[in-house]
Amino acid sequence: MTEYVEERQRLPLFVHIAVGVCLGLLIAEFIGWKFWQFELAAQAEAARAQVAKAAAEQAVRDQVIAAQRRAADAARTAAAATAERVDEAHRAAESAEQQRHEQAWARYYQKPARCQITWDVECGNDFIRAKRRFEELYAAGKL
């Protein structure tokens, strides 16, 4: 009778096989799940690296744009300063020319004695004729 009990207590072969297959499937599923986790982690790391690369590239572009703006600002400032110096030189030249013109006129025109006392139409006409003649001579460079 003990032999019979021992044989009955032993599980049939198909149960052993089924348990082995189930364990194998569980182990395979666990390994697959771990690989899936590793793949997700790798994808997340790749995405983080791509975001970091894009941020670094944007920072470089921002630095280039800032440098270009600084260079453009410096160029505008230099151009404005140069234009101001040129304007000052023109004003100084015009002022000097005006002063030379006035001095030449003062040397050229002397009021007639009769116009020193009273100023009449003839004195005005004489002044206008002298002024026209002076301008012609001054423009020709003869004064």
Secondary structure as a PSIPRED ss2 file (coil, helix, strand):
# PSIPRED VFORMAT (PSIPRED V4.0)

   1 M C   1.000  0.000  0.000
   2 T H   0.000  1.000  0.000
   3 E H   0.000  1.000  0.000
   4 Y H   0.000  1.000  0.000
   5 V H   0.000  1.000  0.000
   6 E H   0.000  1.000  0.000
   7 E H   0.000  1.000  0.000
   8 R H   0.000  1.000  0.000
   9 Q H   0.000  1.000  0.000
  10 R C   1.000  0.000  0.000
  11 L C   1.000  0.000  0.000
  12 P C   1.000  0.000  0.000
  13 L H   0.000  1.000  0.000
  14 F H   0.000  1.000  0.000
  15 V H   0.000  1.000  0.000
  16 H H   0.000  1.000  0.000
  17 I H   0.000  1.000  0.000
  18 A H   0.000  1.000  0.000
  19 V H   0.000  1.000  0.000
  20 G H   0.000  1.000  0.000
  21 V H   0.000  1.000  0.000
  22 C H   0.000  1.000  0.000
  23 L H   0.000  1.000  0.000
  24 G H   0.000  1.000  0.000
  25 L H   0.000  1.000  0.000
  26 L H   0.000  1.000  0.000
  27 I H   0.000  1.000  0.000
  28 A H   0.000  1.000  0.000
  29 E H   0.000  1.000  0.000
  30 F H   0.000  1.000  0.000
  31 I H   0.000  1.000  0.000
  32 G H   0.000  1.000  0.000
  33 W H   0.000  1.000  0.000
  34 K H   0.000  1.000  0.000
  35 F H   0.000  1.000  0.000
  36 W H   0.000  1.000  0.000
  37 Q H   0.000  1.000  0.000
  38 F H   0.000  1.000  0.000
  39 E H   0.000  1.000  0.000
  40 L H   0.000  1.000  0.000
  41 A H   0.000  1.000  0.000
  42 A H   0.000  1.000  0.000
  43 Q H   0.000  1.000  0.000
  44 A H   0.000  1.000  0.000
  45 E H   0.000  1.000  0.000
  46 A H   0.000  1.000  0.000
  47 A H   0.000  1.000  0.000
  48 R H   0.000  1.000  0.000
  49 A H   0.000  1.000  0.000
  50 Q H   0.000  1.000  0.000
  51 V H   0.000  1.000  0.000
  52 A H   0.000  1.000  0.000
  53 K H   0.000  1.000  0.000
  54 A H   0.000  1.000  0.000
  55 A H   0.000  1.000  0.000
  56 A H   0.000  1.000  0.000
  57 E H   0.000  1.000  0.000
  58 Q H   0.000  1.000  0.000
  59 A H   0.000  1.000  0.000
  60 V H   0.000  1.000  0.000
  61 R H   0.000  1.000  0.000
  62 D H   0.000  1.000  0.000
  63 Q H   0.000  1.000  0.000
  64 V H   0.000  1.000  0.000
  65 I H   0.000  1.000  0.000
  66 A H   0.000  1.000  0.000
  67 A H   0.000  1.000  0.000
  68 Q H   0.000  1.000  0.000
  69 R H   0.000  1.000  0.000
  70 R H   0.000  1.000  0.000
  71 A H   0.000  1.000  0.000
  72 A H   0.000  1.000  0.000
  73 D H   0.000  1.000  0.000
  74 A H   0.000  1.000  0.000
  75 A H   0.000  1.000  0.000
  76 R H   0.000  1.000  0.000
  77 T H   0.000  1.000  0.000
  78 A H   0.000  1.000  0.000
  79 A H   0.000  1.000  0.000
  80 A H   0.000  1.000  0.000
  81 A H   0.000  1.000  0.000
  82 T H   0.000  1.000  0.000
  83 A H   0.000  1.000  0.000
  84 E H   0.000  1.000  0.000
  85 R H   0.000  1.000  0.000
  86 V H   0.000  1.000  0.000
  87 D H   0.000  1.000  0.000
  88 E H   0.000  1.000  0.000
  89 A H   0.000  1.000  0.000
  90 H H   0.000  1.000  0.000
  91 R H   0.000  1.000  0.000
  92 A H   0.000  1.000  0.000
  93 A H   0.000  1.000  0.000
  94 E H   0.000  1.000  0.000
  95 S H   0.000  1.000  0.000
  96 A H   0.000  1.000  0.000
  97 E H   0.000  1.000  0.000
  98 Q H   0.000  1.000  0.000
  99 Q H   0.000  1.000  0.000
 100 R H   0.000  1.000  0.000
 101 H H   0.000  1.000  0.000
 102 E H   0.000  1.000  0.000
 103 Q H   0.000  1.000  0.000
 104 A H   0.000  1.000  0.000
 105 W H   0.000  1.000  0.000
 106 A H   0.000  1.000  0.000
 107 R H   0.000  1.000  0.000
 108 Y H   0.000  1.000  0.000
 109 Y C   1.000  0.000  0.000
 110 Q C   1.000  0.000  0.000
 111 K C   1.000  0.000  0.000
 112 P C   1.000  0.000  0.000
 113 A H   0.000  1.000  0.000
 114 R H   0.000  1.000  0.000
 115 C H   0.000  1.000  0.000
 116 Q H   0.000  1.000  0.000
 117 I H   0.000  1.000  0.000
 118 T C   1.000  0.000  0.000
 119 W C   1.000  0.000  0.000
 120 D C   1.000  0.000  0.000
 121 V H   0.000  1.000  0.000
 122 E H   0.000  1.000  0.000
 123 C H   0.000  1.000  0.000
 124 G H   0.000  1.000  0.000
 125 N H   0.000  1.000  0.000
 126 D H   0.000  1.000  0.000
 127 F H   0.000  1.000  0.000
 128 I H   0.000  1.000  0.000
 129 R H   0.000  1.000  0.000
 130 A H   0.000  1.000  0.000
 131 K H   0.000  1.000  0.000
 132 R H   0.000  1.000  0.000
 133 R H   0.000  1.000  0.000
 134 F H   0.000  1.000  0.000
 135 E H   0.000  1.000  0.000
 136 E H   0.000  1.000  0.000
 137 L H   0.000  1.000  0.000
 138 Y H   0.000  1.000  0.000
 139 A H   0.000  1.000  0.000
 140 A H   0.000  1.000  0.000
 141 G C   1.000  0.000  0.000
 142 K C   1.000  0.000  0.000
 143 L C   1.000  0.000  0.000
